[in-house]
Amino acid sequence: MEHKNEENFGLHLGLSIVKIALKAAAVAAAFCIVKEVHKVHKAIEEHHK
């Protein structure tokens, strides 16, 4: 029975790490999108001058 608990703990820990990694990737993607939108907005402003 002890072996099964260790497997469950390892699986739970692995899934927690994956969740954190996905959240970090989502934040990084959002940051990149905002940065690109800012560049496009700035280019549009320069075009209208």
Backbone torsions as a table, in degrees:
resi	resn	phi	psi	omega
1	MET	NA	-33.1	-179.1
2	GLU	-62.7	-37.9	-179.1
3	HIS	-63.0	-40.7	179.8
4	LYS	-64.8	-39.1	178.0
5	ASN	-63.9	-38.3	178.4
6	GLU	-65.2	-39.8	177.5
7	GLU	-63.1	-44.5	179.4
8	ASN	-62.9	-40.4	178.9
9	PHE	-64.4	-43.6	178.7
10	GLY	-62.3	-42.7	178.6
11	LEU	-64.5	-44.3	179.8
12	HIS	-62.6	-43.5	179.3
13	LEU	-63.8	-43.5	178.6
14	GLY	-61.0	-43.5	179.6
15	LEU	-66.4	-36.2	177.2
16	SER	-63.8	-41.5	178.8
17	ILE	-64.4	-41.5	178.8
18	VAL	-63.4	-41.6	178.2
19	LYS	-59.5	-45.8	179.9
20	ILE	-63.2	-42.5	179.8
21	ALA	-63.2	-40.1	178.7
22	LEU	-66.4	-38.7	177.3
23	LYS	-64.4	-42.1	178.5
24	ALA	-63.6	-40.3	178.6
25	ALA	-65.2	-38.3	179.1
26	ALA	-65.7	-40.6	178.5
27	VAL	-65.1	-43.4	179.6
28	ALA	-63.3	-41.4	178.8
29	ALA	-64.3	-42.9	178.9
30	ALA	-62.3	-41.8	178.6
31	PHE	-60.7	-44.4	179.4
32	CYS	-64.0	-39.7	179.3
33	ILE	-63.7	-45.2	179.3
34	VAL	-61.5	-41.3	179.6
35	LYS	-62.3	-43.2	179.1
36	GLU	-66.8	-41.4	178.4
37	VAL	-61.6	-40.3	178.5
38	HIS	-62.8	-42.0	179.1
39	LYS	-63.2	-42.3	179.3
40	VAL	-65.1	-43.9	179.6
41	HIS	-60.8	-43.2	179.8
42	LYS	-64.8	-40.0	178.5
43	ALA	-64.2	-39.6	178.7
44	ILE	-65.2	-43.3	178.1
45	GLU	-60.6	-43.5	179.9
46	GLU	-64.3	-35.7	-179.2
47	HIS	-67.5	-33.4	-176.9
48	HIS	-83.9	-6.9	-179.4
49	LYS	-76.1	NA	NA
